[in-house]
Amino acid sequence: MISFGTEHNTPQLDPVKVSCRNGVEMDEELNRIGYEGACIIAAHQYLIAKGEEGFLSPTVLAKPANTIRLLN
């Protein structure tokens, strides 16, 4: 699972836009990767809030089968 972060801890209300080094825009593949990572995080939080098993388990760092389930 891959997710992209931003640094936006200023009082300015600038839009949060993820880009590559030197402000280069991300291509379609990087946008897809970032979108899938964000979906996994959101689905994990939703499932945990409902008392279900999310992306992680107590004994395994990441469960590949759960990744597929969270993306569908």
Predicted model as a PDB file, atoms N, CA, C, CB and O in Angstrom, pLDDT in the B-factor column:
MODEL        1                                                                  
ATOM      1  N   MET A   1       0.832  -1.153   0.000  1.00 75.00           N  
ATOM      2  CA  MET A   1       0.000   0.000   0.000  1.00 75.00           C  
ATOM      3  C   MET A   1       0.884   1.226   0.000  1.00 75.00           C  
ATOM      4  CB  MET A   1      -0.950  -0.008   1.188  1.00 75.00           C  
ATOM      5  O   MET A   1       1.833   1.321   0.778  1.00 75.00           O  
ATOM      6  N   ILE A   2       0.572   2.153  -0.866  1.00 82.00           N  
ATOM      7  CA  ILE A   2       1.338   3.389  -0.977  1.00 82.00           C  
ATOM      8  C   ILE A   2       0.387   4.558  -0.796  1.00 82.00           C  
ATOM      9  CB  ILE A   2       2.082   3.478  -2.343  1.00 82.00           C  
ATOM     10  O   ILE A   2      -0.713   4.567  -1.348  1.00 82.00           O  
ATOM     11  N   SER A   3       0.815   5.541  -0.022  1.00 85.00           N  
ATOM     12  CA  SER A   3       0.046   6.780   0.080  1.00 85.00           C  
ATOM     13  C   SER A   3       1.017   7.944  -0.013  1.00 85.00           C  
ATOM     14  CB  SER A   3      -0.780   6.838   1.412  1.00 85.00           C  
ATOM     15  O   SER A   3       2.196   7.819   0.319  1.00 85.00           O  
ATOM     16  N   PHE A   4       0.514   9.055  -0.461  1.00 85.00           N  
ATOM     17  CA  PHE A   4       1.327  10.252  -0.607  1.00 85.00           C  
ATOM     18  C   PHE A   4       0.933  11.261   0.460  1.00 85.00           C  
ATOM     19  CB  PHE A   4       1.172  10.859  -2.020  1.00 85.00           C  
ATOM     20  O   PHE A   4      -0.240  11.372   0.816  1.00 85.00           O  
ATOM     21  N   GLY A   5       1.898  11.982   0.960  1.00 77.00           N  
ATOM     22  CA  GLY A   5       1.626  12.965   1.992  1.00 77.00           C  
ATOM     23  C   GLY A   5       1.872  14.367   1.495  1.00 77.00           C  
ATOM     24  O   GLY A   5       2.526  14.579   0.474  1.00 77.00           O  
ATOM     25  N   THR A   6       1.343  15.311   2.222  1.00 73.00           N  
ATOM     26  CA  THR A   6       1.556  16.715   1.904  1.00 73.00           C  
ATOM     27  C   THR A   6       1.957  17.438   3.179  1.00 73.00           C  
ATOM     28  CB  THR A   6       0.282  17.355   1.272  1.00 73.00           C  
ATOM     29  O   THR A   6       1.676  16.973   4.284  1.00 73.00           O  
ATOM     30  N   GLU A   7       2.592  18.536   3.023  1.00 69.00           N  
ATOM     31  CA  GLU A   7       2.950  19.383   4.157  1.00 69.00           C  
ATOM     32  C   GLU A   7       2.127  20.648   4.017  1.00 69.00           C  
ATOM     33  CB  GLU A   7       4.503  19.694   4.206  1.00 69.00           C  
ATOM     34  O   GLU A   7       2.358  21.453   3.116  1.00 69.00           O  
ATOM     35  N   HIS A   8       1.176  20.819   4.904  1.00 67.00           N  
ATOM     36  CA  HIS A   8       0.278  21.971   4.775  1.00 67.00           C  
ATOM     37  C   HIS A   8      -0.090  22.529   6.150  1.00 67.00           C  
ATOM     38  CB  HIS A   8      -0.998  21.578   4.003  1.00 67.00           C  
ATOM     39  O   HIS A   8      -1.264  22.696   6.480  1.00 67.00           O  
ATOM     40  N   ASN A   9       0.939  22.809   6.935  1.00 73.00           N  
ATOM     41  CA  ASN A   9       0.691  23.306   8.293  1.00 73.00           C  
ATOM     42  C   ASN A   9       0.936  24.812   8.400  1.00 73.00           C  
ATOM     43  CB  ASN A   9       1.578  22.564   9.294  1.00 73.00           C  
ATOM     44  O   ASN A   9       1.604  25.282   9.321  1.00 73.00           O  
ATOM     45  N   THR A  10       0.393  25.545   7.457  1.00 74.00           N  
ATOM     46  CA  THR A  10       0.495  26.995   7.500  1.00 74.00           C  
ATOM     47  C   THR A  10      -0.904  27.585   7.672  1.00 74.00           C  
ATOM     48  CB  THR A  10       1.179  27.545   6.214  1.00 74.00           C  
ATOM     49  O   THR A  10      -1.893  26.908   7.392  1.00 74.00           O  
ATOM     50  N   PRO A  11      -1.003  28.832   8.126  1.00 79.00           N  
ATOM     51  CA  PRO A  11      -2.328  29.441   8.290  1.00 79.00           C  
ATOM     52  C   PRO A  11      -3.000  29.786   6.957  1.00 79.00           C  
ATOM     53  CB  PRO A  11      -2.211  30.693   9.131  1.00 79.00           C  
ATOM     54  O   PRO A  11      -4.193  30.091   6.925  1.00 79.00           O  
ATOM     55  N   GLN A  12      -2.245  29.740   5.866  1.00 76.00           N  
ATOM     56  CA  GLN A  12      -2.823  30.056   4.559  1.00 76.00           C  
ATOM     57  C   GLN A  12      -3.792  28.949   4.144  1.00 76.00           C  
ATOM     58  CB  GLN A  12      -1.708  30.235   3.489  1.00 76.00           C  
ATOM     59  O   GLN A  12      -3.601  27.783   4.490  1.00 76.00           O  
ATOM     60  N   LEU A  13      -4.823  29.321   3.408  1.00 73.00           N  
ATOM     61  CA  LEU A  13      -5.805  28.351   2.943  1.00 73.00           C  
ATOM     62  C   LEU A  13      -5.495  27.925   1.510  1.00 73.00           C  
ATOM     63  CB  LEU A  13      -7.226  28.934   3.034  1.00 73.00           C  
ATOM     64  O   LEU A  13      -6.343  28.023   0.622  1.00 73.00           O  
ATOM     65  N   ASP A  14      -4.280  27.456   1.303  1.00 70.00           N  
ATOM     66  CA  ASP A  14      -3.890  26.977  -0.020  1.00 70.00           C  
ATOM     67  C   ASP A  14      -4.504  25.607  -0.280  1.00 70.00           C  
ATOM     68  CB  ASP A  14      -2.352  26.913  -0.147  1.00 70.00           C  
ATOM     69  O   ASP A  14      -4.637  24.807   0.646  1.00 70.00           O  
ATOM     70  N   PRO A  15      -4.881  25.324  -1.524  1.00 68.00           N  
ATOM     71  CA  PRO A  15      -5.390  23.985  -1.825  1.00 68.00           C  
ATOM     72  C   PRO A  15      -4.273  22.949  -1.653  1.00 68.00           C  
ATOM     73  CB  PRO A  15      -5.967  23.929  -3.268  1.00 68.00           C  
ATOM     74  O   PRO A  15      -3.101  23.230  -1.907  1.00 68.00           O  
ATOM     75  N   VAL A  16      -4.655  21.767  -1.224  1.00 76.00           N  
ATOM     76  CA  VAL A  16      -3.684  20.696  -1.045  1.00 76.00           C  
ATOM     77  C   VAL A  16      -3.615  19.912  -2.345  1.00 76.00           C  
ATOM     78  CB  VAL A  16      -4.063  19.768   0.160  1.00 76.00           C  
ATOM     79  O   VAL A  16      -4.578  19.245  -2.723  1.00 76.00           O  
ATOM     80  N   LYS A  17      -2.497  19.988  -3.021  1.00 80.00           N  
ATOM     81  CA  LYS A  17      -2.306  19.272  -4.272  1.00 80.00           C  
ATOM     82  C   LYS A  17      -0.981  18.530  -4.183  1.00 80.00           C  
ATOM     83  CB  LYS A  17      -2.336  20.243  -5.501  1.00 80.00           C  
ATOM     84  O   LYS A  17       0.068  19.135  -3.959  1.00 80.00           O  
ATOM     85  N   VAL A  18      -1.036  17.234  -4.358  1.00 84.00           N  
ATOM     86  CA  VAL A  18       0.166  16.417  -4.305  1.00 84.00           C  
ATOM     87  C   VAL A  18       0.881  16.531  -5.646  1.00 84.00           C  
ATOM     88  CB  VAL A  18      -0.174  14.929  -3.970  1.00 84.00           C  
ATOM     89  O   VAL A  18       0.265  16.420  -6.706  1.00 84.00           O  
ATOM     90  N   SER A  19       2.180  16.752  -5.580  1.00 85.00           N  
ATOM     91  CA  SER A  19       2.979  16.831  -6.805  1.00 85.00           C  
ATOM     92  C   SER A  19       4.321  16.148  -6.569  1.00 85.00           C  
ATOM     93  CB  SER A  19       3.183  18.313  -7.247  1.00 85.00           C  
ATOM     94  O   SER A  19       4.680  15.802  -5.443  1.00 85.00           O  
ATOM     95  N   CYS A  20       5.028  15.970  -7.636  1.00 88.00           N  
ATOM     96  CA  CYS A  20       6.376  15.382  -7.562  1.00 88.00           C  
ATOM     97  C   CYS A  20       7.371  16.495  -7.227  1.00 88.00           C  
ATOM     98  CB  CYS A  20       6.765  14.667  -8.916  1.00 88.00           C  
ATOM     99  O   CYS A  20       6.996  17.652  -7.039  1.00 88.00           O  
ATOM    100  N   ARG A  21       8.615  16.123  -7.161  1.00 87.00           N  
ATOM    101  CA  ARG A  21       9.673  17.088  -6.859  1.00 87.00           C  
ATOM    102  C   ARG A  21       9.618  18.276  -7.819  1.00 87.00           C  
ATOM    103  CB  ARG A  21      11.052  16.412  -6.931  1.00 87.00           C  
ATOM    104  O   ARG A  21       9.320  18.120  -9.003  1.00 87.00           O  
ATOM    105  N   ASN A  22       9.904  19.433  -7.302  1.00 88.00           N  
ATOM    106  CA  ASN A  22       9.924  20.687  -8.063  1.00 88.00           C  
ATOM    107  C   ASN A  22       8.567  21.038  -8.663  1.00 88.00           C  
ATOM    108  CB  ASN A  22      10.953  20.601  -9.166  1.00 88.00           C  
ATOM    109  O   ASN A  22       8.505  21.739  -9.674  1.00 88.00           O  
ATOM    110  N   GLY A  23       7.471  20.559  -8.053  1.00 84.00           N  
ATOM    111  CA  GLY A  23       6.133  20.912  -8.508  1.00 84.00           C  
ATOM    112  C   GLY A  23       5.660  20.203  -9.756  1.00 84.00           C  
ATOM    113  O   GLY A  23       4.626  20.557 -10.322  1.00 84.00           O  
ATOM    114  N   VAL A  24       6.418  19.194 -10.193  1.00 92.00           N  
ATOM    115  CA  VAL A  24       6.008  18.444 -11.392  1.00 92.00           C  
ATOM    116  C   VAL A  24       4.734  17.668 -11.079  1.00 92.00           C  
ATOM    117  CB  VAL A  24       7.144  17.471 -11.871  1.00 92.00           C  
ATOM    118  O   VAL A  24       4.647  16.989 -10.055  1.00 92.00           O  
ATOM    119  N   GLU A  25       3.742  17.774 -11.971  1.00 92.00           N  
ATOM    120  CA  GLU A  25       2.475  17.091 -11.739  1.00 92.00           C  
ATOM    121  C   GLU A  25       2.644  15.574 -11.847  1.00 92.00           C  
ATOM    122  CB  GLU A  25       1.416  17.580 -12.735  1.00 92.00           C  
ATOM    123  O   GLU A  25       3.474  15.073 -12.606  1.00 92.00           O  
ATOM    124  N   MET A  26       1.839  14.869 -11.070  1.00 92.00           N  
ATOM    125  CA  MET A  26       1.883  13.409 -11.095  1.00 92.00           C  
ATOM    126  C   MET A  26       1.191  12.911 -12.364  1.00 92.00           C  
ATOM    127  CB  MET A  26       1.210  12.805  -9.821  1.00 92.00           C  
ATOM    128  O   MET A  26       0.214  13.495 -12.832  1.00 92.00           O  
ATOM    129  N   ASP A  27       1.724  11.816 -12.905  1.00 94.00           N  
ATOM    130  CA  ASP A  27       1.105  11.247 -14.098  1.00 94.00           C  
ATOM    131  C   ASP A  27      -0.072  10.348 -13.703  1.00 94.00           C  
ATOM    132  CB  ASP A  27       2.145  10.450 -14.925  1.00 94.00           C  
ATOM    133  O   ASP A  27      -0.360  10.182 -12.518  1.00 94.00           O  
ATOM    134  N   GLU A  28      -0.731   9.784 -14.676  1.00 95.00           N  
ATOM    135  CA  GLU A  28      -1.931   8.975 -14.438  1.00 95.00           C  
ATOM    136  C   GLU A  28      -1.655   7.785 -13.528  1.00 95.00           C  
ATOM    137  CB  GLU A  28      -2.498   8.483 -15.758  1.00 95.00           C  
ATOM    138  O   GLU A  28      -2.468   7.461 -12.661  1.00 95.00           O  
ATOM    139  N   GLU A  29      -0.515   7.137 -13.721  1.00 94.00           N  
ATOM    140  CA  GLU A  29      -0.189   5.965 -12.891  1.00 94.00           C  
ATOM    141  C   GLU A  29       0.010   6.363 -11.424  1.00 94.00           C  
ATOM    142  CB  GLU A  29       1.083   5.267 -13.424  1.00 94.00           C  
ATOM    143  O   GLU A  29      -0.499   5.693 -10.526  1.00 94.00           O  
ATOM    144  N   LEU A  30       0.742   7.441 -11.185  1.00 93.00           N  
ATOM    145  CA  LEU A  30       0.942   7.887  -9.805  1.00 93.00           C  
ATOM    146  C   LEU A  30      -0.371   8.332  -9.171  1.00 93.00           C  
ATOM    147  CB  LEU A  30       1.959   9.029  -9.757  1.00 93.00           C  
ATOM    148  O   LEU A  30      -0.599   8.082  -7.987  1.00 93.00           O  
ATOM    149  N   ASN A  31      -1.230   8.984  -9.936  1.00 92.00           N  
ATOM    150  CA  ASN A  31      -2.546   9.358  -9.409  1.00 92.00           C  
ATOM    151  C   ASN A  31      -3.346   8.123  -9.021  1.00 92.00           C  
ATOM    152  CB  ASN A  31      -3.324  10.186 -10.440  1.00 92.00           C  
ATOM    153  O   ASN A  31      -4.007   8.118  -7.983  1.00 92.00           O  
ATOM    154  N   ARG A  32      -3.296   7.073  -9.841  1.00 91.00           N  
ATOM    155  CA  ARG A  32      -4.018   5.830  -9.532  1.00 91.00           C  
ATOM    156  C   ARG A  32      -3.466   5.191  -8.273  1.00 91.00           C  
ATOM    157  CB  ARG A  32      -3.930   4.841 -10.706  1.00 91.00           C  
ATOM    158  O   ARG A  32      -4.232   4.746  -7.419  1.00 91.00           O  
ATOM    159  N   ILE A  33      -2.146   5.139  -8.144  1.00 90.00           N  
ATOM    160  CA  ILE A  33      -1.508   4.556  -6.962  1.00 90.00           C  
ATOM    161  C   ILE A  33      -1.916   5.326  -5.705  1.00 90.00           C  
ATOM    162  CB  ILE A  33       0.031   4.556  -7.118  1.00 90.00           C  
ATOM    163  O   ILE A  33      -2.263   4.719  -4.692  1.00 90.00           O  
ATOM    164  N   GLY A  34      -1.874   6.643  -5.767  1.00 90.00           N  
ATOM    165  CA  GLY A  34      -2.262   7.459  -4.624  1.00 90.00           C  
ATOM    166  C   GLY A  34      -3.731   7.301  -4.276  1.00 90.00           C  
ATOM    167  O   GLY A  34      -4.094   7.262  -3.100  1.00 90.00           O  
ATOM    168  N   TYR A  35      -4.574   7.211  -5.291  1.00 88.00           N  
ATOM    169  CA  TYR A  35      -6.014   7.045  -5.071  1.00 88.00           C  
ATOM    170  C   TYR A  35      -6.295   5.710  -4.380  1.00 88.00           C  
ATOM    171  CB  TYR A  35      -6.784   7.129  -6.412  1.00 88.00           C  
ATOM    172  O   TYR A  35      -7.066   5.653  -3.422  1.00 88.00           O  
ATOM    173  N   GLU A  36      -5.668   4.642  -4.867  1.00 87.00           N  
ATOM    174  CA  GLU A  36      -5.874   3.326  -4.258  1.00 87.00           C  
ATOM    175  C   GLU A  36      -5.390   3.310  -2.814  1.00 87.00           C  
ATOM    176  CB  GLU A  36      -5.152   2.243  -5.065  1.00 87.00           C  
ATOM    177  O   GLU A  36      -6.045   2.722  -1.953  1.00 87.00           O  
ATOM    178  N   GLY A  37      -4.261   3.940  -2.536  1.00 87.00           N  
ATOM    179  CA  GLY A  37      -3.764   4.013  -1.166  1.00 87.00           C  
ATOM    180  C   GLY A  37      -4.735   4.745  -0.254  1.00 87.00           C  
ATOM    181  O   GLY A  37      -4.986   4.310   0.869  1.00 87.00           O  
ATOM    182  N   ALA A  38      -5.286   5.864  -0.739  1.00 87.00           N  
ATOM    183  CA  ALA A  38      -6.263   6.617   0.047  1.00 87.00           C  
ATOM    184  C   ALA A  38      -7.532   5.797   0.272  1.00 87.00           C  
ATOM    185  CB  ALA A  38      -6.606   7.941  -0.651  1.00 87.00           C  
ATOM    186  O   ALA A  38      -8.132   5.862   1.345  1.00 87.00           O  
ATOM    187  N   CYS A  39      -7.941   5.027  -0.736  1.00 86.00           N  
ATOM    188  CA  CYS A  39      -9.128   4.169  -0.595  1.00 86.00           C  
ATOM    189  C   CYS A  39      -8.908   3.105   0.474  1.00 86.00           C  
ATOM    190  CB  CYS A  39      -9.475   3.500  -1.938  1.00 86.00           C  
ATOM    191  O   CYS A  39      -9.803   2.827   1.272  1.00 86.00           O  
ATOM    192  N   ILE A  40      -7.726   2.515   0.489  1.00 84.00           N  
ATOM    193  CA  ILE A  40      -7.424   1.486   1.493  1.00 84.00           C  
ATOM    194  C   ILE A  40      -7.460   2.089   2.893  1.00 84.00           C  
ATOM    195  CB  ILE A  40      -6.041   0.843   1.222  1.00 84.00           C  
ATOM    196  O   ILE A  40      -8.019   1.490   3.812  1.00 84.00           O  
ATOM    197  N   ILE A  41      -6.870   3.263   3.059  1.00 87.00           N  
ATOM    198  CA  ILE A  41      -6.869   3.918   4.373  1.00 87.00           C  
ATOM    199  C   ILE A  41      -8.299   4.216   4.818  1.00 87.00           C  
ATOM    200  CB  ILE A  41      -6.036   5.225   4.333  1.00 87.00           C  
ATOM    201  O   ILE A  41      -8.665   3.929   5.958  1.00 87.00           O  
ATOM    202  N   ALA A  42      -9.105   4.786   3.931  1.00 89.00           N  
ATOM    203  CA  ALA A  42     -10.494   5.127   4.281  1.00 89.00           C  
ATOM    204  C   ALA A  42     -11.305   3.875   4.600  1.00 89.00           C  
ATOM    205  CB  ALA A  42     -11.164   5.905   3.133  1.00 89.00           C  
ATOM    206  O   ALA A  42     -12.062   3.858   5.571  1.00 89.00           O  
ATOM    207  N   ALA A  43     -11.153   2.824   3.788  1.00 85.00           N  
ATOM    208  CA  ALA A  43     -11.904   1.588   4.025  1.00 85.00           C  
ATOM    209  C   ALA A  43     -11.467   0.935   5.330  1.00 85.00           C  
ATOM    210  CB  ALA A  43     -11.716   0.608   2.854  1.00 85.00           C  
ATOM    211  O   ALA A  43     -12.301   0.418   6.074  1.00 85.00           O  
ATOM    212  N   HIS A  44     -10.176   0.954   5.612  1.00 84.00           N  
ATOM    213  CA  HIS A  44      -9.659   0.388   6.866  1.00 84.00           C  
ATOM    214  C   HIS A  44     -10.288   1.105   8.059  1.00 84.00           C  
ATOM    215  CB  HIS A  44      -8.107   0.498   6.925  1.00 84.00           C  
ATOM    216  O   HIS A  44     -10.774   0.460   8.988  1.00 84.00           O  
ATOM    217  N   GLN A  45     -10.279   2.439   8.034  1.00 89.00           N  
ATOM    218  CA  GLN A  45     -10.847   3.201   9.142  1.00 89.00           C  
ATOM    219  C   GLN A  45     -12.341   2.911   9.298  1.00 89.00           C  
ATOM    220  CB  GLN A  45     -10.619   4.703   8.928  1.00 89.00           C  
ATOM    221  O   GLN A  45     -12.835   2.791  10.419  1.00 89.00           O  
ATOM    222  N   TYR A  46     -13.051   2.799   8.194  1.00 89.00           N  
ATOM    223  CA  TYR A  46     -14.482   2.513   8.226  1.00 89.00           C  
ATOM    224  C   TYR A  46     -14.747   1.146   8.853  1.00 89.00           C  
ATOM    225  CB  TYR A  46     -15.073   2.571   6.809  1.00 89.00           C  
ATOM    226  O   TYR A  46     -15.607   1.012   9.724  1.00 89.00           O  
ATOM    227  N   LEU A  47     -13.999   0.127   8.404  1.00 84.00           N  
ATOM    228  CA  LEU A  47     -14.208  -1.220   8.924  1.00 84.00           C  
ATOM    229  C   LEU A  47     -13.858  -1.317  10.406  1.00 84.00           C  
ATOM    230  CB  LEU A  47     -13.382  -2.217   8.131  1.00 84.00           C  
ATOM    231  O   LEU A  47     -14.590  -1.945  11.171  1.00 84.00           O  
ATOM    232  N   ILE A  48     -12.764  -0.713  10.813  1.00 87.00           N  
ATOM    233  CA  ILE A  48     -12.366  -0.736  12.225  1.00 87.00           C  
ATOM    234  C   ILE A  48     -13.435  -0.049  13.078  1.00 87.00           C  
ATOM    235  CB  ILE A  48     -10.987  -0.043  12.421  1.00 87.00           C  
ATOM    236  O   ILE A  48     -13.765  -0.527  14.163  1.00 87.00           O  
ATOM    237  N   ALA A  49     -13.972   1.065  12.589  1.00 93.00           N  
ATOM    238  CA  ALA A  49     -15.009   1.774  13.334  1.00 93.00           C  
ATOM    239  C   ALA A  49     -16.259   0.909  13.521  1.00 93.00           C  
ATOM    240  CB  ALA A  49     -15.374   3.074  12.616  1.00 93.00           C  
ATOM    241  O   ALA A  49     -16.999   1.072  14.491  1.00 93.00           O  
ATOM    242  N   LYS A  50     -16.486  -0.017  12.573  1.00 92.00           N  
ATOM    243  CA  LYS A  50     -17.636  -0.919  12.672  1.00 92.00           C  
ATOM    244  C   LYS A  50     -17.301  -2.191  13.453  1.00 92.00           C  
ATOM    245  CB  LYS A  50     -18.133  -1.286  11.277  1.00 92.00           C  
ATOM    246  O   LYS A  50     -18.150  -3.069  13.601  1.00 92.00           O  
ATOM    247  N   GLY A  51     -16.053  -2.294  13.959  1.00 89.00           N  
ATOM    248  CA  GLY A  51     -15.639  -3.457  14.729  1.00 89.00           C  
ATOM    249  C   GLY A  51     -15.206  -4.636  13.871  1.00 89.00           C  
ATOM    250  O   GLY A  51     -15.096  -5.757  14.367  1.00 89.00           O  
ATOM    251  N   GLU A  52     -14.960  -4.391  12.589  1.00 83.00           N  
ATOM    252  CA  GLU A  52     -14.531  -5.454  11.679  1.00 83.00           C  
ATOM    253  C   GLU A  52     -13.019  -5.410  11.488  1.00 83.00           C  
ATOM    254  CB  GLU A  52     -15.246  -5.326  10.318  1.00 83.00           C  
ATOM    255  O   GLU A  52     -12.350  -4.485  11.948  1.00 83.00           O  
ATOM    256  N   GLU A  53     -12.490  -6.417  10.807  1.00 77.00           N  
ATOM    257  CA  GLU A  53     -11.056  -6.470  10.523  1.00 77.00           C  
ATOM    258  C   GLU A  53     -10.770  -5.626   9.292  1.00 77.00           C  
ATOM    259  CB  GLU A  53     -10.573  -7.938  10.314  1.00 77.00           C  
ATOM    260  O   GLU A  53     -11.443  -5.757   8.270  1.00 77.00           O  
ATOM    261  N   GLY A  54      -9.788  -4.776   9.391  1.00 76.00           N  
ATOM    262  CA  GLY A  54      -9.416  -3.910   8.277  1.00 76.00           C  
ATOM    263  C   GLY A  54      -8.221  -4.452   7.516  1.00 76.00           C  
ATOM    264  O   GLY A  54      -8.106  -5.658   7.296  1.00 76.00           O  
ATOM    265  N   PHE A  55      -7.345  -3.564   7.123  1.00 75.00           N  
ATOM    266  CA  PHE A  55      -6.173  -3.908   6.319  1.00 75.00           C  
ATOM    267  C   PHE A  55      -5.125  -4.656   7.136  1.00 75.00           C  
ATOM    268  CB  PHE A  55      -5.559  -2.650   5.723  1.00 75.00           C  
ATOM    269  O   PHE A  55      -4.425  -5.517   6.603  1.00 75.00           O  
ATOM    270  N   LEU A  56      -5.012  -4.340   8.410  1.00 70.00           N  
ATOM    271  CA  LEU A  56      -4.025  -4.957   9.284  1.00 70.00           C  
ATOM    272  C   LEU A  56      -4.685  -5.964  10.202  1.00 70.00           C  
ATOM    273  CB  LEU A  56      -3.288  -3.898  10.100  1.00 70.00           C  
ATOM    274  O   LEU A  56      -5.878  -5.875  10.493  1.00 70.00           O  
ATOM    275  N   SER A  57      -3.891  -6.922  10.653  1.00 64.00           N  
ATOM    276  CA  SER A  57      -4.390  -7.861  11.652  1.00 64.00           C  
ATOM    277  C   SER A  57      -3.398  -7.868  12.810  1.00 64.00           C  
ATOM    278  CB  SER A  57      -4.581  -9.304  11.048  1.00 64.00           C  
ATOM    279  O   SER A  57      -2.283  -7.368  12.662  1.00 64.00           O  
ATOM    280  N   PRO A  58      -3.779  -8.423  13.959  1.00 66.00           N  
ATOM    281  CA  PRO A  58      -2.866  -8.432  15.107  1.00 66.00           C  
ATOM    282  C   PRO A  58      -1.562  -9.193  14.857  1.00 66.00           C  
ATOM    283  CB  PRO A  58      -3.564  -9.031  16.293  1.00 66.00           C  
ATOM    284  O   PRO A  58      -0.552  -8.902  15.499  1.00 66.00           O  
ATOM    285  N   THR A  59      -1.566 -10.156  13.940  1.00 64.00           N  
ATOM    286  CA  THR A  59      -0.379 -10.982  13.738  1.00 64.00           C  
ATOM    287  C   THR A  59       0.322 -10.760  12.409  1.00 64.00           C  
ATOM    288  CB  THR A  59      -0.750 -12.409  13.851  1.00 64.00           C  
ATOM    289  O   THR A  59       1.465 -11.184  12.243  1.00 64.00           O  
ATOM    290  N   VAL A  60      -0.327 -10.113  11.471  1.00 59.00           N  
ATOM    291  CA  VAL A  60       0.251  -9.897  10.147  1.00 59.00           C  
ATOM    292  C   VAL A  60       0.231  -8.401   9.864  1.00 59.00           C  
ATOM    293  CB  VAL A  60      -0.528 -10.694   9.041  1.00 59.00           C  
ATOM    294  O   VAL A  60      -0.788  -7.740  10.066  1.00 59.00           O  
ATOM    295  N   LEU A  61       1.358  -7.869   9.394  1.00 61.00           N  
ATOM    296  CA  LEU A  61       1.434  -6.434   9.146  1.00 61.00           C  
ATOM    297  C   LEU A  61       0.379  -5.989   8.137  1.00 61.00           C  
ATOM    298  CB  LEU A  61       2.827  -6.058   8.649  1.00 61.00           C  
ATOM    299  O   LEU A  61      -0.372  -5.049   8.398  1.00 61.00           O  
ATOM    300  N   ALA A  62       0.319  -6.646   7.007  1.00 61.00           N  
ATOM    301  CA  ALA A  62      -0.688  -6.299   5.995  1.00 61.00           C  
ATOM    302  C   ALA A  62      -1.227  -7.593   5.410  1.00 61.00           C  
ATOM    303  CB  ALA A  62      -0.088  -5.376   4.869  1.00 61.00           C  
ATOM    304  O   ALA A  62      -0.468  -8.523   5.139  1.00 61.00           O  
ATOM    305  N   LYS A  63      -2.504  -7.648   5.220  1.00 59.00           N  
ATOM    306  CA  LYS A  63      -3.144  -8.841   4.701  1.00 59.00           C  
ATOM    307  C   LYS A  63      -3.495  -8.603   3.236  1.00 59.00           C  
ATOM    308  CB  LYS A  63      -4.408  -9.206   5.530  1.00 59.00           C  
ATOM    309  O   LYS A  63      -4.434  -7.863   2.946  1.00 59.00           O  
ATOM    310  N   PRO A  64      -2.756  -9.219   2.298  1.00 60.00           N  
ATOM    311  CA  PRO A  64      -2.999  -8.984   0.867  1.00 60.00           C  
ATOM    312  C   PRO A  64      -4.444  -9.240   0.451  1.00 60.00           C  
ATOM    313  CB  PRO A  64      -2.086  -9.860   0.045  1.00 60.00           C  
ATOM    314  O   PRO A  64      -4.980  -8.505  -0.378  1.00 60.00           O  
ATOM    315  N   ALA A  65      -5.073 -10.249   1.000  1.00 59.00           N  
ATOM    316  CA  ALA A  65      -6.465 -10.525   0.629  1.00 59.00           C  
ATOM    317  C   ALA A  65      -7.363  -9.357   1.020  1.00 59.00           C  
ATOM    318  CB  ALA A  65      -6.960 -11.825   1.298  1.00 59.00           C  
ATOM    319  O   ALA A  65      -8.326  -9.057   0.315  1.00 59.00           O  
ATOM    320  N   ASN A  66      -7.062  -8.703   2.122  1.00 57.00           N  
ATOM    321  CA  ASN A  66      -7.865  -7.559   2.552  1.00 57.00           C  
ATOM    322  C   ASN A  66      -7.663  -6.360   1.614  1.00 57.00           C  
ATOM    323  CB  ASN A  66      -7.505  -7.169   3.999  1.00 57.00           C  
ATOM    324  O   ASN A  66      -8.574  -5.552   1.436  1.00 57.00           O  
ATOM    325  N   THR A  67      -6.483  -6.247   1.023  1.00 60.00           N  
ATOM    326  CA  THR A  67      -6.236  -5.166   0.099  1.00 60.00           C  
ATOM    327  C   THR A  67      -7.198  -5.250  -1.075  1.00 60.00           C  
ATOM    328  CB  THR A  67      -4.790  -5.193  -0.386  1.00 60.00           C  
ATOM    329  O   THR A  67      -7.814  -4.254  -1.456  1.00 60.00           O  
ATOM    330  N   ILE A  68      -7.322  -6.424  -1.639  1.00 58.00           N  
ATOM    331  CA  ILE A  68      -8.227  -6.624  -2.778  1.00 58.00           C  
ATOM    332  C   ILE A  68      -9.664  -6.344  -2.358  1.00 58.00           C  
ATOM    333  CB  ILE A  68      -8.101  -8.064  -3.336  1.00 58.00           C  
ATOM    334  O   ILE A  68     -10.415  -5.704  -3.094  1.00 58.00           O  
ATOM    335  N   ARG A  69     -10.047  -6.821  -1.180  1.00 60.00           N  
ATOM    336  CA  ARG A  69     -11.409  -6.611  -0.676  1.00 60.00           C  
ATOM    337  C   ARG A  69     -11.679  -5.131  -0.460  1.00 60.00           C  
ATOM    338  CB  ARG A  69     -11.628  -7.384   0.634  1.00 60.00           C  
ATOM    339  O   ARG A  69     -12.774  -4.662  -0.769  1.00 60.00           O  
ATOM    340  N   LEU A  70     -10.722  -4.388   0.055  1.00 57.00           N  
ATOM    341  CA  LEU A  70     -10.923  -2.972   0.330  1.00 57.00           C  
ATOM    342  C   LEU A  70     -11.005  -2.138  -0.939  1.00 57.00           C  
ATOM    343  CB  LEU A  70      -9.811  -2.457   1.203  1.00 57.00           C  
ATOM    344  O   LEU A  70     -11.643  -1.085  -0.945  1.00 57.00           O  
ATOM    345  N   LEU A  71     -10.366  -2.593  -2.018  1.00 62.00           N  
ATOM    346  CA  LEU A  71     -10.381  -1.842  -3.263  1.00 62.00           C  
ATOM    347  C   LEU A  71     -11.609  -2.138  -4.104  1.00 62.00           C  
ATOM    348  CB  LEU A  71      -9.144  -2.139  -4.055  1.00 62.00           C  
ATOM    349  O   LEU A  71     -11.896  -1.399  -5.046  1.00 62.00           O  
ATOM    350  N   ASN A  72     -12.332  -3.185  -3.795  1.00 60.00           N  
ATOM    351  CA  ASN A  72     -13.519  -3.545  -4.597  1.00 60.00           C  
ATOM    352  C   ASN A  72     -14.797  -3.059  -3.983  1.00 60.00           C  
ATOM    353  CB  ASN A  72     -13.601  -5.035  -4.781  1.00 60.00           C  
ATOM    354  O   ASN A  72     -15.873  -3.284  -4.538  1.00 60.00           O  
TER     355      ASN A  72                                                      
ENDMDL                                                                          
END                                                                             
